[in-house]
Amino acid sequence: MLLATRRFTSLAIALGTVLSVAACASAGTGAPTTAPSTSPAPTAQRWPVKTREHVDLWLHGFALLQTDTNAVVPLFRRGYATDMTVLKNKGNVLTQLDANRDRLQAGLAGSRLLVNAQFVPFYFNSVDEMHTEIDRFIAAGGNPQGARSEQEAAQFQVLASYFQSAAERSWLSLFASALWDEDAKFFHSYWTRQQAERGPVIDSVSRMWQNTVRPAISRYLTNTQQRDGDLLLSLPLDGEGRTIGGSATSRAVIAVNFPERQSDAPQAIYTLMHEIVGSIVNSAINDNTTPAEQRNGTADRISSAALVRGGLMLLEKQLPTLADGYARYYITESGHVPGASPRTQLVSLFPIPDTIRDAMSRQIDLIQGGI
């Protein structure tokens, strides 16, 4: 297994503290955004469902480069790279990302920081802004002192956290250049077409989330400091989402899978449940594993299964009508065929120590019982 997504998330949340003035990751324009009010206007919708091209473009690039065969729940949609290659071949499209794939894959395989750099787009507002700031970061030799503004300095610091060495910045230069070419020749038109075709899916996910699911878990969200944020539907993702924790000056962002059909809208909710239990999973694992287990990777291996189990626990306690569907979804994600008792099957496929299971269950109850 390459790296559990929760390890990505932990690093990304830590980096979020340097973005004291950075724009919201999913604002969708090149203009800076202000910090969200702690008391939003009555008409403001909490956790709106959105899509963002620059986030999808960056993750698309990683999905085409990264092999993920050992993960129980893959980091990207199964078959995504093959599907994109087929589409490009049909259109007779060859980009710099294709031409430089071997070099980029070799660099990615040799650096854990580069793998973690999947979170970079969440600190930018648009493709154009990301393009400009990455080019300026490279030209400045990765030195935040070369930034022109406080916000740019914060973004430079994020980039410098992932691309620390000259070799890593060289990889970034090649990857970014290839990605802009990929966007111009293929991805922008593909992404735009998908938004038009999947518009009804966005509406279905939003209705289910805002009318049914969010009200049922509002106390859980509030008591885990996830009261508001942006929910992004992302084309390259599936059962493993990406989460950026909010702060006093920036909104939380959770990116989940973008279902193809309206009937599959619950799949996005399932991935969201998997993501929002991250804090209780981390707490349970930290409290019930030794420092040695946290150093040798045991805790990370438990985390992947615990996230899946935690999402099921939350649904069983708050929205039990969705629990079987959630179980079937993650059984399928793991490469198995759902049986007649999907929840029991899920528990078998994603085992975790009883101490961690019990700690997660107690924590959910305490959170839900809070004010």
C-alpha positions as CSV (number, residue, x, y, z in Angstrom):
1,M,0.0,0.0,0.0
2,L,1.4,3.4,-1.0
3,L,0.1,5.6,1.8
4,A,-3.2,5.8,3.6
5,T,-5.2,8.8,2.6
6,R,-5.5,9.7,6.3
7,R,-1.7,10.3,6.3
8,F,-2.2,12.7,3.4
9,T,-5.0,14.4,5.4
10,S,-2.9,14.8,8.5
11,L,-0.2,16.5,6.7
12,A,-2.6,18.7,4.8
13,I,-4.4,19.8,7.9
14,A,-1.1,20.7,9.5
15,L,-0.1,22.8,6.5
16,G,-3.4,24.6,6.7
17,T,-2.2,26.6,9.7
18,V,0.3,28.5,7.5
19,L,-2.5,29.8,5.3
20,S,-3.7,32.4,7.6
21,V,-4.6,34.7,4.7
22,A,-4.9,32.2,1.9
23,A,-8.0,32.0,-0.2
24,C,-10.6,29.2,0.3
25,A,-9.5,26.2,-1.7
26,S,-12.7,26.0,-3.7
27,A,-13.8,29.6,-4.2
28,G,-13.6,29.1,-8.0
29,T,-12.2,32.5,-9.0
30,G,-8.7,34.1,-9.0
31,A,-9.8,36.7,-6.4
32,P,-8.8,36.2,-2.8
33,T,-11.6,35.2,-0.5
34,T,-12.1,36.5,3.0
35,A,-12.4,34.3,6.1
36,P,-15.8,32.8,6.7
37,S,-17.9,34.4,9.3
38,T,-18.3,32.4,12.5
39,S,-22.0,33.4,12.3
40,P,-23.0,33.0,8.6
41,A,-26.0,34.9,7.3
42,P,-29.3,33.1,7.7
43,T,-29.5,32.6,3.9
44,A,-26.1,31.1,3.6
45,Q,-26.1,27.3,2.9
46,R,-23.7,25.3,5.0
47,W,-21.6,22.7,3.2
48,P,-22.7,23.6,-0.4
49,V,-22.0,21.0,-3.1
50,K,-19.5,22.3,-5.7
51,T,-17.1,21.2,-8.4
52,R,-13.6,22.8,-9.1
53,E,-11.7,22.2,-12.3
54,H,-8.3,23.0,-10.9
55,V,-8.7,20.4,-8.1
56,D,-9.8,17.8,-10.6
57,L,-7.0,18.7,-13.0
58,W,-4.3,18.2,-10.4
59,L,-5.8,15.0,-9.1
60,H,-6.2,13.8,-12.7
61,G,-2.5,14.2,-13.2
62,F,-1.7,12.1,-10.1
63,A,-4.2,9.5,-11.0
64,L,-2.5,9.0,-14.4
65,L,0.9,8.6,-12.8
66,Q,0.3,6.7,-9.5
67,T,-0.1,3.0,-9.3
68,D,-2.4,1.9,-6.5
69,T,-2.7,-1.8,-6.8
70,N,-2.1,-2.7,-3.2
71,A,-4.7,-0.4,-1.6
72,V,-7.8,-2.1,-0.2
73,V,-9.7,1.1,-1.1
74,P,-7.9,2.7,-4.0
75,L,-6.8,6.3,-3.9
76,F,-8.4,7.0,-7.3
77,R,-11.4,5.6,-9.2
78,R,-10.6,2.1,-10.4
79,G,-9.8,2.1,-14.1
80,Y,-9.6,5.9,-14.2
81,A,-6.2,6.1,-15.9
82,T,-7.2,3.5,-18.5
83,D,-10.5,5.3,-19.2
84,M,-8.7,8.6,-19.8
85,T,-6.1,6.9,-22.1
86,V,-8.9,5.4,-24.2
87,L,-10.6,8.8,-24.5
88,K,-7.4,10.5,-25.5
89,N,-6.5,7.8,-28.0
90,K,-9.9,8.1,-29.6
91,G,-9.3,11.8,-30.1
92,N,-5.7,11.2,-31.2
93,V,-4.5,13.4,-28.3
94,L,-0.9,13.1,-27.1
95,T,0.2,15.5,-24.3
96,Q,3.4,16.3,-22.4
97,L,2.0,14.3,-19.5
98,D,1.9,11.2,-21.7
99,A,5.4,11.9,-23.1
100,N,6.9,12.4,-19.7
101,R,5.0,9.8,-17.8
102,D,8.0,7.5,-17.1
103,R,10.1,10.3,-15.7
104,L,7.3,11.6,-13.6
105,Q,6.4,8.2,-12.3
106,A,10.0,7.5,-11.3
107,G,10.2,10.7,-9.4
108,L,6.9,10.2,-7.7
109,A,7.8,6.7,-6.6
110,G,11.0,7.9,-4.9
111,S,9.5,10.7,-2.7
112,R,6.8,10.5,-0.1
113,L,6.5,14.3,-0.1
114,L,5.6,14.2,-3.8
115,V,2.9,11.6,-3.2
116,N,1.5,13.9,-0.5
117,A,1.4,16.8,-2.9
118,Q,-2.0,15.6,-4.0
119,F,-3.3,18.3,-1.6
120,V,-1.7,21.2,-3.4
121,P,-4.7,22.4,-5.4
122,F,-6.8,22.9,-2.3
123,Y,-4.8,26.0,-1.4
124,F,-5.6,27.7,-4.7
125,N,-8.7,29.2,-6.3
126,S,-8.4,28.4,-10.0
127,V,-6.2,26.8,-12.7
128,D,-4.9,30.2,-13.7
129,E,-3.9,31.1,-10.1
130,M,-2.3,27.7,-9.6
131,H,-0.4,28.0,-12.9
132,T,0.9,31.5,-12.0
133,E,1.9,30.8,-8.5
134,I,3.7,27.5,-9.2
135,D,5.6,29.2,-12.0
136,R,6.6,32.0,-9.7
137,F,7.5,29.5,-6.9
138,I,9.8,27.7,-9.3
139,A,11.4,30.9,-10.6
140,A,12.1,31.9,-7.0
141,G,13.9,28.7,-6.3
142,G,11.3,27.7,-3.7
143,N,12.1,30.7,-1.5
144,P,9.0,32.2,0.2
145,Q,11.0,35.4,0.6
146,G,10.5,35.9,-3.1
147,A,6.7,36.3,-2.8
148,R,5.0,39.5,-3.7
149,S,2.3,39.4,-1.1
150,E,1.4,37.8,2.2
151,Q,-1.1,35.5,0.5
152,E,1.5,34.4,-2.1
153,A,4.1,33.9,0.7
154,A,1.6,31.5,2.4
155,Q,1.0,29.6,-0.8
156,F,4.8,29.5,-1.4
157,Q,5.2,28.0,2.1
158,V,2.7,25.2,1.2
159,L,4.5,24.5,-2.0
160,A,7.9,24.5,-0.2
161,S,6.5,22.0,2.3
162,Y,6.0,19.5,-0.4
163,F,8.8,20.4,-2.8
164,Q,11.7,20.9,-0.5
165,S,14.7,19.9,-2.5
166,A,16.0,21.1,-5.9
167,A,15.1,17.7,-7.3
168,E,11.6,17.9,-6.0
169,R,11.1,21.4,-7.5
170,S,12.5,20.0,-10.8
171,W,9.8,17.3,-10.7
172,L,7.2,20.0,-10.0
173,S,8.4,22.1,-12.9
174,L,8.1,19.1,-15.3
175,F,4.8,17.9,-13.8
176,A,3.2,21.4,-13.9
177,S,4.3,22.1,-17.5
178,A,3.0,18.7,-18.6
179,L,-0.3,19.3,-16.7
180,W,-0.9,22.7,-18.4
181,D,-0.4,21.0,-21.7
182,E,-2.8,18.2,-20.6
183,D,-5.4,20.8,-19.7
184,A,-5.1,22.7,-23.0
185,K,-5.3,19.7,-25.2
186,F,-7.7,17.4,-23.4
187,F,-8.8,17.9,-19.8
188,H,-10.5,21.3,-20.0
189,S,-12.9,20.1,-22.7
190,Y,-13.4,16.8,-21.0
191,W,-14.1,18.4,-17.6
192,T,-16.5,21.0,-19.1
193,R,-18.4,18.2,-20.9
194,Q,-18.7,16.2,-17.8
195,Q,-20.1,19.1,-15.8
196,A,-22.9,19.5,-18.4
197,E,-23.6,15.8,-18.5
198,R,-23.6,15.3,-14.7
199,G,-25.5,18.4,-13.8
200,P,-28.5,16.4,-12.6
201,V,-26.1,14.3,-10.4
202,I,-24.9,17.5,-8.6
203,D,-28.6,18.4,-7.9
204,S,-29.3,14.9,-6.6
205,V,-26.3,14.8,-4.3
206,S,-27.1,18.3,-3.0
207,R,-30.7,17.5,-2.2
208,M,-29.8,14.3,-0.4
209,W,-27.1,16.0,1.5
210,Q,-28.9,19.2,2.5
211,N,-32.4,17.8,3.0
212,T,-31.6,14.4,4.7
213,V,-28.1,13.7,5.7
214,R,-26.7,17.0,7.0
215,P,-29.7,17.7,9.3
216,A,-29.3,14.2,10.7
217,I,-25.6,14.6,11.6
218,S,-25.6,18.4,12.2
219,R,-24.7,17.9,15.9
220,Y,-21.9,15.6,15.0
221,L,-20.5,18.1,12.5
222,T,-20.7,21.0,14.9
223,N,-19.1,19.0,17.8
224,T,-16.2,17.8,15.6
225,Q,-15.5,21.4,14.3
226,Q,-16.9,20.6,10.9
227,R,-19.9,22.9,11.1
228,D,-19.3,24.4,7.6
229,G,-17.2,24.0,4.6
230,D,-17.3,23.0,0.9
231,L,-18.2,19.6,-0.4
232,L,-16.5,19.0,-3.8
233,L,-17.5,16.4,-6.3
234,S,-14.3,15.3,-8.0
235,L,-14.1,13.2,-11.1
236,P,-10.9,11.2,-10.4
237,L,-11.9,10.1,-6.9
238,D,-13.9,7.2,-5.5
239,G,-14.1,5.7,-2.0
240,E,-11.1,7.6,-0.7
241,G,-11.8,11.3,-0.4
242,R,-9.4,14.2,0.4
243,T,-10.0,16.4,3.4
244,I,-8.6,19.8,4.4
245,G,-9.6,20.9,7.9
246,G,-10.9,24.4,8.4
247,S,-9.4,27.1,10.6
248,A,-10.4,30.5,11.9
249,T,-9.6,32.0,8.5
250,S,-10.3,29.3,5.9
251,R,-13.1,26.9,5.2
252,A,-12.9,23.1,5.5
253,V,-12.9,21.3,2.2
254,I,-13.9,17.7,1.6
255,A,-13.5,16.2,-1.9
256,V,-15.4,13.1,-2.7
257,N,-16.3,11.0,-5.8
258,F,-18.5,12.4,-8.5
259,P,-21.1,9.7,-9.4
260,E,-21.9,9.2,-13.1
261,R,-25.7,8.7,-12.7
262,Q,-28.4,10.3,-10.5
263,S,-29.2,6.8,-9.1
264,D,-25.6,6.6,-7.8
265,A,-25.8,9.9,-5.9
266,P,-25.6,8.1,-2.5
267,Q,-22.1,7.0,-3.3
268,A,-20.8,10.6,-2.8
269,I,-22.5,10.6,0.6
270,Y,-20.9,7.3,1.5
271,T,-17.4,8.7,0.8
272,L,-18.3,11.8,2.8
273,M,-19.2,9.7,5.8
274,H,-15.9,8.0,5.4
275,E,-14.1,11.3,5.5
276,I,-15.9,13.1,8.4
277,V,-15.0,10.4,10.9
278,G,-11.4,11.1,10.4
279,S,-10.9,13.0,13.7
280,I,-12.5,10.2,15.8
281,V,-10.5,7.5,14.0
282,N,-7.2,9.4,14.5
283,S,-8.0,9.9,18.2
284,A,-9.0,6.2,18.8
285,I,-5.9,5.0,17.0
286,N,-3.5,7.4,18.8
287,D,-5.0,6.4,22.2
288,N,-4.9,2.7,21.5
289,T,-1.6,2.1,19.7
290,T,2.0,2.3,21.0
291,P,4.6,4.8,19.8
292,A,6.3,1.9,18.1
293,E,3.2,0.9,16.2
294,Q,2.8,4.5,15.2
295,R,6.4,4.6,13.9
296,N,6.4,1.3,12.1
297,G,3.2,1.8,10.0
298,T,0.9,-0.4,12.0
299,A,-1.3,2.6,13.0
300,D,-1.6,3.7,9.4
301,R,-2.7,0.2,8.3
302,I,-5.3,0.2,10.9
303,S,-6.5,3.7,9.9
304,S,-7.5,2.7,6.4
305,A,-9.9,0.0,7.7
306,A,-11.0,2.1,10.7
307,L,-12.2,4.9,8.4
308,V,-14.4,2.5,6.5
309,R,-15.8,1.1,9.8
310,G,-16.2,4.5,11.3
311,G,-18.4,5.7,8.5
312,L,-20.6,2.7,8.9
313,M,-20.8,3.3,12.7
314,L,-22.0,6.8,12.2
315,L,-24.6,5.8,9.7
316,E,-25.9,2.9,11.9
317,K,-26.3,5.4,14.7
318,Q,-27.8,8.3,12.8
319,L,-29.0,7.2,9.4
320,P,-29.4,3.4,9.5
321,T,-31.4,3.3,6.3
322,L,-28.1,4.1,4.5
323,A,-25.9,1.6,6.3
324,D,-26.5,-1.3,4.0
325,G,-25.8,0.8,0.9
326,Y,-22.6,2.1,2.5
327,A,-21.5,-1.4,3.3
328,R,-22.2,-2.6,-0.2
329,Y,-20.3,0.3,-1.7
330,Y,-17.1,-0.3,0.3
331,I,-17.3,-4.0,-0.3
332,T,-17.3,-3.3,-4.0
333,E,-14.5,-0.7,-3.6
334,S,-12.4,-3.4,-2.0
335,G,-12.8,-5.6,-5.0
336,H,-15.4,-8.0,-3.5
337,V,-19.0,-8.9,-4.4
338,P,-21.5,-7.8,-1.7
339,G,-23.4,-10.7,-0.1
340,A,-26.7,-11.0,1.6
341,S,-25.5,-9.4,4.9
342,P,-23.3,-6.5,3.7
343,R,-22.6,-5.0,7.2
344,T,-21.4,-8.3,8.5
345,Q,-19.3,-8.8,5.4
346,L,-17.8,-5.3,5.7
347,V,-16.7,-6.0,9.3
348,S,-15.0,-9.1,8.1
349,L,-13.2,-7.4,5.2
350,F,-12.1,-4.4,7.2
351,P,-11.0,-5.8,10.6
352,I,-9.8,-3.5,13.4
353,P,-8.8,-4.2,17.0
354,D,-11.8,-4.3,19.4
355,T,-10.2,-1.6,21.6
356,I,-10.2,0.9,18.6
357,R,-13.7,-0.1,17.5
358,D,-15.1,0.4,21.0
359,A,-13.3,3.8,21.4
360,M,-14.7,5.0,18.1
361,S,-18.2,3.9,19.0
362,R,-18.0,5.7,22.4
363,Q,-16.7,8.8,20.8
364,I,-19.5,9.0,18.3
365,D,-22.0,8.6,21.2
366,L,-20.3,11.3,23.2
367,I,-20.2,13.7,20.2
368,Q,-23.8,13.1,19.3
369,G,-24.8,13.6,23.0
370,G,-23.0,16.9,23.3
371,I,-24.5,20.3,23.2
